[in-house]
Amino acid sequence: MATTKSTTIRFDEDVLKMIHKQADLDGQSSTEFMRNAVLEKLEDSLDYQDAVNNIRESHGQTVSRNDVKKQLGL
């Protein structure tokens, strides 16, 4: 099991109020909200890096949406 560590993030008071308000609306604690936001950003960045690598490896060649659907039998 991975160990967890804590860190400190500083926000302006107005931003922190918005975080608390949104977390409440989402039914989460502020900590959960911020953790999820960071994890989503990391996932988006990794997905982007994968896409860039795939484009590089394909030398810019792409497959149309229709061709993909045909290959999948859709």
Phi and psi in radians as a Rosetta constraint file:
Dihedral C 1 N 2 CA 2 C 2 CIRCULARHARMONIC -1.274 0.35
Dihedral N 2 CA 2 C 2 N 3 CIRCULARHARMONIC 2.495 0.35
Dihedral C 2 N 3 CA 3 C 3 CIRCULARHARMONIC -1.490 0.35
Dihedral N 3 CA 3 C 3 N 4 CIRCULARHARMONIC 2.643 0.35
Dihedral C 3 N 4 CA 4 C 4 CIRCULARHARMONIC -1.881 0.35
Dihedral N 4 CA 4 C 4 N 5 CIRCULARHARMONIC 2.618 0.35
Dihedral C 4 N 5 CA 5 C 5 CIRCULARHARMONIC -2.274 0.35
Dihedral N 5 CA 5 C 5 N 6 CIRCULARHARMONIC 2.803 0.35
Dihedral C 5 N 6 CA 6 C 6 CIRCULARHARMONIC -1.975 0.35
Dihedral N 6 CA 6 C 6 N 7 CIRCULARHARMONIC 2.795 0.35
Dihedral C 6 N 7 CA 7 C 7 CIRCULARHARMONIC -2.487 0.35
Dihedral N 7 CA 7 C 7 N 8 CIRCULARHARMONIC 2.955 0.35
Dihedral C 7 N 8 CA 8 C 8 CIRCULARHARMONIC -2.014 0.35
Dihedral N 8 CA 8 C 8 N 9 CIRCULARHARMONIC 2.331 0.35
Dihedral C 8 N 9 CA 9 C 9 CIRCULARHARMONIC -2.127 0.35
Dihedral N 9 CA 9 C 9 N 10 CIRCULARHARMONIC 2.303 0.35
Dihedral C 9 N 10 CA 10 C 10 CIRCULARHARMONIC -1.802 0.35
Dihedral N 10 CA 10 C 10 N 11 CIRCULARHARMONIC 2.297 0.35
Dihedral C 10 N 11 CA 11 C 11 CIRCULARHARMONIC -2.224 0.35
Dihedral N 11 CA 11 C 11 N 12 CIRCULARHARMONIC 2.634 0.35
Dihedral C 11 N 12 CA 12 C 12 CIRCULARHARMONIC -1.084 0.35
Dihedral N 12 CA 12 C 12 N 13 CIRCULARHARMONIC 2.686 0.35
Dihedral C 12 N 13 CA 13 C 13 CIRCULARHARMONIC -1.014 0.35
Dihedral N 13 CA 13 C 13 N 14 CIRCULARHARMONIC -0.697 0.35
Dihedral C 13 N 14 CA 14 C 14 CIRCULARHARMONIC -1.101 0.35
Dihedral N 14 CA 14 C 14 N 15 CIRCULARHARMONIC -0.732 0.35
Dihedral C 14 N 15 CA 15 C 15 CIRCULARHARMONIC -1.164 0.35
Dihedral N 15 CA 15 C 15 N 16 CIRCULARHARMONIC -0.731 0.35
Dihedral C 15 N 16 CA 16 C 16 CIRCULARHARMONIC -1.102 0.35
Dihedral N 16 CA 16 C 16 N 17 CIRCULARHARMONIC -0.663 0.35
Dihedral C 16 N 17 CA 17 C 17 CIRCULARHARMONIC -1.103 0.35
Dihedral N 17 CA 17 C 17 N 18 CIRCULARHARMONIC -0.719 0.35
Dihedral C 17 N 18 CA 18 C 18 CIRCULARHARMONIC -1.118 0.35
Dihedral N 18 CA 18 C 18 N 19 CIRCULARHARMONIC -0.689 0.35
Dihedral C 18 N 19 CA 19 C 19 CIRCULARHARMONIC -1.087 0.35
Dihedral N 19 CA 19 C 19 N 20 CIRCULARHARMONIC -0.839 0.35
Dihedral C 19 N 20 CA 20 C 20 CIRCULARHARMONIC -1.062 0.35
Dihedral N 20 CA 20 C 20 N 21 CIRCULARHARMONIC -0.748 0.35
Dihedral C 20 N 21 CA 21 C 21 CIRCULARHARMONIC -1.110 0.35
Dihedral N 21 CA 21 C 21 N 22 CIRCULARHARMONIC -0.813 0.35
Dihedral C 21 N 22 CA 22 C 22 CIRCULARHARMONIC -1.157 0.35
Dihedral N 22 CA 22 C 22 N 23 CIRCULARHARMONIC -0.704 0.35
Dihedral C 22 N 23 CA 23 C 23 CIRCULARHARMONIC -1.055 0.35
Dihedral N 23 CA 23 C 23 N 24 CIRCULARHARMONIC -0.751 0.35
Dihedral C 23 N 24 CA 24 C 24 CIRCULARHARMONIC -1.067 0.35
Dihedral N 24 CA 24 C 24 N 25 CIRCULARHARMONIC -0.781 0.35
Dihedral C 24 N 25 CA 25 C 25 CIRCULARHARMONIC -1.078 0.35
Dihedral N 25 CA 25 C 25 N 26 CIRCULARHARMONIC -0.602 0.35
Dihedral C 25 N 26 CA 26 C 26 CIRCULARHARMONIC -1.465 0.35
Dihedral N 26 CA 26 C 26 N 27 CIRCULARHARMONIC -0.080 0.35
Dihedral C 26 N 27 CA 27 C 27 CIRCULARHARMONIC 1.249 0.35
Dihedral N 27 CA 27 C 27 N 28 CIRCULARHARMONIC 0.551 0.35
Dihedral C 27 N 28 CA 28 C 28 CIRCULARHARMONIC -2.144 0.35
Dihedral N 28 CA 28 C 28 N 29 CIRCULARHARMONIC 2.808 0.35
Dihedral C 28 N 29 CA 29 C 29 CIRCULARHARMONIC -1.321 0.35
Dihedral N 29 CA 29 C 29 N 30 CIRCULARHARMONIC 2.823 0.35
Dihedral C 29 N 30 CA 30 C 30 CIRCULARHARMONIC -1.067 0.35
Dihedral N 30 CA 30 C 30 N 31 CIRCULARHARMONIC -0.651 0.35
Dihedral C 30 N 31 CA 31 C 31 CIRCULARHARMONIC -1.101 0.35
Dihedral N 31 CA 31 C 31 N 32 CIRCULARHARMONIC -0.803 0.35
Dihedral C 31 N 32 CA 32 C 32 CIRCULARHARMONIC -1.062 0.35
Dihedral N 32 CA 32 C 32 N 33 CIRCULARHARMONIC -0.763 0.35
Dihedral C 32 N 33 CA 33 C 33 CIRCULARHARMONIC -1.033 0.35
Dihedral N 33 CA 33 C 33 N 34 CIRCULARHARMONIC -0.848 0.35
Dihedral C 33 N 34 CA 34 C 34 CIRCULARHARMONIC -1.174 0.35
Dihedral N 34 CA 34 C 34 N 35 CIRCULARHARMONIC -0.709 0.35
Dihedral C 34 N 35 CA 35 C 35 CIRCULARHARMONIC -1.072 0.35
Dihedral N 35 CA 35 C 35 N 36 CIRCULARHARMONIC -0.824 0.35
Dihedral C 35 N 36 CA 36 C 36 CIRCULARHARMONIC -1.093 0.35
Dihedral N 36 CA 36 C 36 N 37 CIRCULARHARMONIC -0.673 0.35
Dihedral C 36 N 37 CA 37 C 37 CIRCULARHARMONIC -1.099 0.35
Dihedral N 37 CA 37 C 37 N 38 CIRCULARHARMONIC -0.746 0.35
Dihedral C 37 N 38 CA 38 C 38 CIRCULARHARMONIC -1.160 0.35
Dihedral N 38 CA 38 C 38 N 39 CIRCULARHARMONIC -0.766 0.35
Dihedral C 38 N 39 CA 39 C 39 CIRCULARHARMONIC -1.124 0.35
Dihedral N 39 CA 39 C 39 N 40 CIRCULARHARMONIC -0.679 0.35
Dihedral C 39 N 40 CA 40 C 40 CIRCULARHARMONIC -1.106 0.35
Dihedral N 40 CA 40 C 40 N 41 CIRCULARHARMONIC -0.724 0.35
Dihedral C 40 N 41 CA 41 C 41 CIRCULARHARMONIC -1.104 0.35
Dihedral N 41 CA 41 C 41 N 42 CIRCULARHARMONIC -0.760 0.35
Dihedral C 41 N 42 CA 42 C 42 CIRCULARHARMONIC -1.061 0.35
Dihedral N 42 CA 42 C 42 N 43 CIRCULARHARMONIC -0.780 0.35
Dihedral C 42 N 43 CA 43 C 43 CIRCULARHARMONIC -1.096 0.35
Dihedral N 43 CA 43 C 43 N 44 CIRCULARHARMONIC -0.747 0.35
Dihedral C 43 N 44 CA 44 C 44 CIRCULARHARMONIC -1.062 0.35
Dihedral N 44 CA 44 C 44 N 45 CIRCULARHARMONIC -0.747 0.35
Dihedral C 44 N 45 CA 45 C 45 CIRCULARHARMONIC -1.129 0.35
Dihedral N 45 CA 45 C 45 N 46 CIRCULARHARMONIC -0.731 0.35
Dihedral C 45 N 46 CA 46 C 46 CIRCULARHARMONIC -1.154 0.35
Dihedral N 46 CA 46 C 46 N 47 CIRCULARHARMONIC -0.710 0.35
Dihedral C 46 N 47 CA 47 C 47 CIRCULARHARMONIC -1.069 0.35
Dihedral N 47 CA 47 C 47 N 48 CIRCULARHARMONIC -0.737 0.35
Dihedral C 47 N 48 CA 48 C 48 CIRCULARHARMONIC -1.102 0.35
Dihedral N 48 CA 48 C 48 N 49 CIRCULARHARMONIC -0.785 0.35
Dihedral C 48 N 49 CA 49 C 49 CIRCULARHARMONIC -1.073 0.35
Dihedral N 49 CA 49 C 49 N 50 CIRCULARHARMONIC -0.704 0.35
Dihedral C 49 N 50 CA 50 C 50 CIRCULARHARMONIC -1.069 0.35
Dihedral N 50 CA 50 C 50 N 51 CIRCULARHARMONIC -0.757 0.35
Dihedral C 50 N 51 CA 51 C 51 CIRCULARHARMONIC -1.096 0.35
Dihedral N 51 CA 51 C 51 N 52 CIRCULARHARMONIC -0.767 0.35
Dihedral C 51 N 52 CA 52 C 52 CIRCULARHARMONIC -1.077 0.35
Dihedral N 52 CA 52 C 52 N 53 CIRCULARHARMONIC -0.767 0.35
Dihedral C 52 N 53 CA 53 C 53 CIRCULARHARMONIC -1.101 0.35
Dihedral N 53 CA 53 C 53 N 54 CIRCULARHARMONIC -0.714 0.35
Dihedral C 53 N 54 CA 54 C 54 CIRCULARHARMONIC -1.113 0.35
Dihedral N 54 CA 54 C 54 N 55 CIRCULARHARMONIC -0.717 0.35
Dihedral C 54 N 55 CA 55 C 55 CIRCULARHARMONIC -1.126 0.35
Dihedral N 55 CA 55 C 55 N 56 CIRCULARHARMONIC -0.753 0.35
Dihedral C 55 N 56 CA 56 C 56 CIRCULARHARMONIC -1.041 0.35
Dihedral N 56 CA 56 C 56 N 57 CIRCULARHARMONIC -0.822 0.35
Dihedral C 56 N 57 CA 57 C 57 CIRCULARHARMONIC -1.170 0.35
Dihedral N 57 CA 57 C 57 N 58 CIRCULARHARMONIC -0.482 0.35
Dihedral C 57 N 58 CA 58 C 58 CIRCULARHARMONIC -1.557 0.35
Dihedral N 58 CA 58 C 58 N 59 CIRCULARHARMONIC -0.001 0.35
Dihedral C 58 N 59 CA 59 C 59 CIRCULARHARMONIC 0.976 0.35
Dihedral N 59 CA 59 C 59 N 60 CIRCULARHARMONIC 0.613 0.35
Dihedral C 59 N 60 CA 60 C 60 CIRCULARHARMONIC 1.467 0.35
Dihedral N 60 CA 60 C 60 N 61 CIRCULARHARMONIC -0.058 0.35
Dihedral C 60 N 61 CA 61 C 61 CIRCULARHARMONIC -1.305 0.35
Dihedral N 61 CA 61 C 61 N 62 CIRCULARHARMONIC 2.402 0.35
Dihedral C 61 N 62 CA 62 C 62 CIRCULARHARMONIC -2.207 0.35
Dihedral N 62 CA 62 C 62 N 63 CIRCULARHARMONIC 2.941 0.35
Dihedral C 62 N 63 CA 63 C 63 CIRCULARHARMONIC -2.147 0.35
Dihedral N 63 CA 63 C 63 N 64 CIRCULARHARMONIC 2.345 0.35
Dihedral C 63 N 64 CA 64 C 64 CIRCULARHARMONIC -1.216 0.35
Dihedral N 64 CA 64 C 64 N 65 CIRCULARHARMONIC 2.782 0.35
Dihedral C 64 N 65 CA 65 C 65 CIRCULARHARMONIC -1.049 0.35
Dihedral N 65 CA 65 C 65 N 66 CIRCULARHARMONIC -0.738 0.35
Dihedral C 65 N 66 CA 66 C 66 CIRCULARHARMONIC -1.086 0.35
Dihedral N 66 CA 66 C 66 N 67 CIRCULARHARMONIC -0.705 0.35
Dihedral C 66 N 67 CA 67 C 67 CIRCULARHARMONIC -1.122 0.35
Dihedral N 67 CA 67 C 67 N 68 CIRCULARHARMONIC -0.692 0.35
Dihedral C 67 N 68 CA 68 C 68 CIRCULARHARMONIC -1.110 0.35
Dihedral N 68 CA 68 C 68 N 69 CIRCULARHARMONIC -0.761 0.35
Dihedral C 68 N 69 CA 69 C 69 CIRCULARHARMONIC -1.071 0.35
Dihedral N 69 CA 69 C 69 N 70 CIRCULARHARMONIC -0.698 0.35
Dihedral C 69 N 70 CA 70 C 70 CIRCULARHARMONIC -1.115 0.35
Dihedral N 70 CA 70 C 70 N 71 CIRCULARHARMONIC -0.774 0.35
Dihedral C 70 N 71 CA 71 C 71 CIRCULARHARMONIC -1.080 0.35
Dihedral N 71 CA 71 C 71 N 72 CIRCULARHARMONIC -0.554 0.35
Dihedral C 71 N 72 CA 72 C 72 CIRCULARHARMONIC -1.578 0.35
Dihedral N 72 CA 72 C 72 N 73 CIRCULARHARMONIC -0.046 0.35
Dihedral C 72 N 73 CA 73 C 73 CIRCULARHARMONIC 1.268 0.35
Dihedral N 73 CA 73 C 73 N 74 CIRCULARHARMONIC 0.549 0.35
